[in-house]
């Protein structure tokens, strides 16, 4: 049996820190959702594959996610292990953790199939939406798979597909697992910006590495300052999202899980504005920010402040 938590630690930085805060059954559902999204993202970002191979992999993966038998009864589609090993052997990436995750695709699906039916339905639905959207961006790339976003609308749509949908998934799971009806409208209003803000910070941070792999997400026609401003505005909405959870009496794990990536993104954005692409928080500062957040929650203070 694959060590899925170990794979989480090897394929994520922020989520590996924040997911353990969540209570069950939310924790398992979010971890499996992350791993499914990560598999799809590996296909979309497969710098060593041409567009046609990326499209085929995403199409097959989307077919598994939308298989009625999986959604209704938890029965796995046939051929997952064979296809996943073939993909890993074909080397879409040099990242060892991502390749190991590909080889564990069947185990990820098996664990997702074992989720309670309401959780399974939401995880598969949103993972399928993201996979379909990624396939659309792959189809818009060149034959070798290079992607250049033309304008701010395209950037925002890309962020929605790969991260805004994550915000919507999390909101669905939070409302399923805790009595948060009083905050539902606020959470649903700001879920998209919650994801978009985190993704914009990642895009700004990784811009140089992405460009070397043929992925130019920052439109040349849009001033960098405008994208920084959009990211800050989104992170302000993300703070509203976190505080709405906290104010509605959400489990502490929900608050810590959502607050930590926003906190790290805000500090990273400060570095990026000062130092440019490639700047990232040192591990010592990440730990210090996480401990400070825990201290505020221990003292029943606001998880995030302006």
C-alpha positions in Angstrom: 0.0 0.0 0.0 1.4 3.4 -1.0 2.4 5.8 1.7 0.1 8.6 0.6 1.0 11.0 3.5 4.7 10.4 2.5 3.8 11.3 -1.1 2.1 14.4 0.2 5.2 15.5 2.0 7.3 14.8 -1.2 5.1 16.7 -3.6 4.0 19.7 -1.6 5.5 22.3 0.6 2.7 24.4 2.0 -0.1 21.8 1.9 2.1 19.2 3.6 2.4 21.7 6.5 -1.3 22.7 6.6 -3.3 19.5 5.8 -2.3 17.8 9.1 -4.2 20.6 10.9 -7.5 19.4 9.5 -9.8 17.1 11.5 -11.2 13.9 10.0 -12.9 13.2 7.7 -12.0 16.5 6.0 -8.3 15.8 6.3 -8.4 12.6 4.3 -10.6 14.1 1.6 -8.4 17.2 1.2 -5.2 15.1 1.1 -6.6 12.9 -1.7 -8.0 15.9 -3.5 -4.5 17.5 -3.4 -2.9 14.3 -4.8 -5.4 14.0 -7.6 -4.9 17.7 -8.5 -1.2 17.1 -8.4 -1.3 14.2 -10.8 -3.3 16.3 -13.3 -0.9 19.2 -12.8 2.0 16.9 -13.6 0.4 16.1 -16.9 -0.3 19.7 -17.7 3.2 20.8 -16.8 5.0 17.8 -18.5 7.8 19.8 -20.0 9.2 16.7 -21.7 6.0 15.7 -23.4 4.4 17.3 -26.5 0.9 18.7 -26.4 -0.7 15.5 -27.9 0.7 13.3 -25.1 -0.4 15.7 -22.4 -3.9 15.9 -23.9 -4.2 12.1 -24.0 -3.1 11.7 -20.4 -5.5 14.4 -19.2 -8.3 12.9 -21.2 -7.7 9.4 -19.7 -7.4 10.8 -16.2 -10.6 12.8 -16.7 -12.4 9.7 -17.9 -11.5 7.9 -14.6 -12.6 10.8 -12.5 -16.0 10.9 -14.2 -16.5 7.2 -14.3 -20.1 6.6 -13.0 -19.1 3.4 -11.2 -16.4 5.1 -9.2 -18.7 8.0 -8.2 -21.7 5.8 -7.3 -20.2 2.6 -5.9 -16.5 3.3 -5.4 -15.5 0.7 -8.0 -12.2 1.6 -9.7 -12.0 1.9 -13.5 -9.8 -0.8 -15.1 -6.2 -0.3 -16.2 -5.2 2.5 -13.8 -2.0 0.9 -12.6 -0.9 -0.1 -16.1 -1.4 3.4 -17.6 0.1 5.2 -14.6 3.3 3.1 -14.7 3.5 3.8 -18.5 3.2 7.5 -17.8 5.9 7.4 -15.2 8.2 5.4 -17.4 7.6 8.0 -20.2 9.2 10.6 -17.9 6.9 13.7 -18.0 9.1 15.3 -15.3 12.4 14.8 -13.5 10.8 15.3 -10.1 11.1 12.0 -8.2 8.2 12.7 -5.9 5.9 13.4 -8.8 7.0 10.2 -10.6 6.4 8.1 -7.5 2.9 9.7 -7.2 2.1 8.7 -10.7 3.0 5.1 -9.9 0.7 5.3 -6.9 -2.2 6.6 -9.0 -4.3 3.4 -8.4 -3.7 3.7 -4.6 -4.8 7.3 -4.7 -8.0 6.3 -6.5 -8.6 3.4 -4.2 -8.3 5.7 -1.2 -10.7 8.2 -2.8 -13.1 5.4 -3.6 -13.2 4.6 0.1 -14.2 8.1 1.2 -17.7 8.6 2.5 -20.0 9.0 -0.6 -20.6 12.8 -0.1 -16.9 13.5 0.2 -16.0 11.2 -2.7 -18.6 12.9 -4.9 -17.2 16.4 -4.2 -13.5 15.4 -4.6 -14.1 13.7 -7.9 -16.3 16.4 -9.3 -13.9 19.2 -8.6 -10.8 17.2 -9.7 -12.6 16.5 -13.0 -13.4 20.2 -13.5 -9.8 21.1 -13.0 -8.6 18.3 -15.3 -11.0 19.4 -18.0 -9.8 23.0 -17.7 -6.2 22.0 -17.8 -6.8 20.1 -20.9 -8.2 23.2 -22.5 -5.1 25.1 -21.7 -2.9 22.3 -23.1 -5.0 22.4 -26.3 -4.3 26.1 -26.5 -0.5 25.5 -26.3 1.9 25.0 -29.2 2.6 21.5 -30.6 5.6 21.1 -28.2 3.5 22.2 -25.3 4.6 25.8 -24.8 1.9 28.1 -23.3 1.9 31.9 -23.3 -1.1 33.6 -21.7 -2.1 36.7 -23.7 -3.8 38.9 -21.2 -5.1 39.4 -17.7 -8.4 37.6 -18.4 -6.5 34.5 -19.5 -4.3 34.6 -16.4 -7.3 34.9 -14.2 -9.1 32.0 -16.0 -5.9 29.9 -15.6 -5.8 30.7 -11.9 -9.4 29.7 -11.5 -8.9 26.4 -13.2 -5.9 25.3 -11.2 -6.7 27.1 -7.8 -10.0 28.8 -7.7 -11.7 25.5 -8.1 -9.6 24.3 -5.1 -11.2 27.1 -3.1 -14.6 25.9 -4.1 -13.8 22.3 -3.2 -12.6 23.3 0.2 -15.7 25.3 0.8 -17.9 22.4 -0.1 -16.1 20.1 2.3 -16.1 22.6 5.1 -19.8 23.2 4.8 -20.3 19.4 4.6 -18.3 18.7 7.8 -19.2 21.5 10.1 -22.2 23.6 11.0 -21.2 26.8 9.1 -24.4 27.9 7.5 -24.1 31.4 8.9 -20.8 31.9 7.0 -21.8 29.9 3.9 -22.5 33.0 1.7 -19.2 34.7 2.6 -17.2 31.6 2.1 -18.8 30.9 -1.3 -18.3 34.6 -2.3 -14.5 34.6 -1.5 -13.6 31.0 -2.3 -12.4 31.7 -5.8 -10.2 34.7 -4.8 -8.8 32.5 -1.9 -7.4 30.1 -4.5 -6.5 32.7 -7.1 -4.4 34.8 -4.7 -2.3 31.8 -3.6 -1.8 30.8 -7.2 -0.7 34.2 -8.3 2.0 34.3 -5.7 3.2 30.9 -6.9 3.2 32.1 -10.5 5.1 35.3 -9.6 7.6 33.2 -7.6 8.2 30.6 -10.2 8.1 32.9 -13.3 11.7 32.3 -14.4 11.6 28.5 -14.0 8.3 28.3 -15.7 9.5 30.4 -18.7 12.5 28.0 -19.1 10.0 25.2 -19.5 7.9 27.1 -22.1 5.2 28.3 -19.7 4.7 32.1 -19.6 1.8 32.8 -17.4 2.5 36.5 -16.8 1.2 38.3 -19.9 3.9 40.7 -21.3 1.3 43.3 -21.9 0.3 43.5 -18.2 2.6 45.5 -15.9 4.0 43.4 -13.1 2.8 45.9 -10.6 -0.8 45.2 -11.8 -0.4 41.5 -11.1 1.1 42.3 -7.6 -1.9 44.5 -6.9 -4.3 41.8 -8.0 -2.5 39.2 -5.8 -2.8 41.5 -2.8 -6.4 42.2 -3.4 -7.1 38.4 -3.7 -5.2 37.8 -0.4 -7.3 40.4 1.3 -10.4 38.4 0.2 -8.6 35.3 1.4 -8.3 36.9 4.8 -12.0 37.6 4.8 -12.6 34.0 4.0 -10.4 32.8 6.9 -11.9 35.2 9.4 -15.4 34.2 8.3 -14.5 30.6 9.2 -13.1 31.6 12.5 -16.1 33.9 13.3 -18.6 31.1 12.5 -16.9 28.8 15.1 -15.3 26.5 12.5 -13.0 23.8 13.9 -9.6 25.2 14.8 -8.1 22.9 12.1 -10.1 24.6 9.4 -8.9 28.0 10.5 -5.2 26.9 10.8 -5.3 25.1 7.5 -6.6 28.1 5.6 -4.7 30.8 7.5 -1.2 29.3 7.1 -1.0 29.4 3.3 -2.4 32.9 3.3 0.1 34.1 5.9 3.0 32.5 3.9 1.7 34.0 0.6 1.5 37.5 2.0 5.1 37.4 3.3 6.3 35.8 0.1 4.6 38.5 -1.9 6.5 41.1 0.1 9.7 39.4 -0.9 8.7 39.1 -4.5 7.9 42.8 -4.7 11.3 43.6 -3.3 13.5 40.9 -4.9 11.6 39.7 -8.0 10.9 36.1 -9.3 12.6 33.3 -7.4 12.4 34.9 -4.0 11.0 32.5 -1.3 10.8 32.4 2.4 13.6 30.6 4.2 12.5 27.5 6.2 13.2 29.3 9.5 10.8 32.1 8.7 8.1 29.5 7.6 8.5 27.8 10.9 8.4 31.1 12.8 5.2 32.2 11.1 3.5 28.8 11.7 4.4 29.0 15.4 3.1 32.6 15.6 -0.2 31.5 14.1 -0.6 28.7 16.6 0.1 31.1 19.4 -2.6 33.5 18.2 -5.1 30.6 17.9 -4.1 29.4 21.4 -5.0 32.9 22.7 -8.3 33.1 20.7 -7.0 36.0 18.7 -7.8 36.7 15.0 -5.9 34.2 12.8 -4.9 37.0 10.4 -4.5 40.7 10.8 -4.0 43.5 8.3 
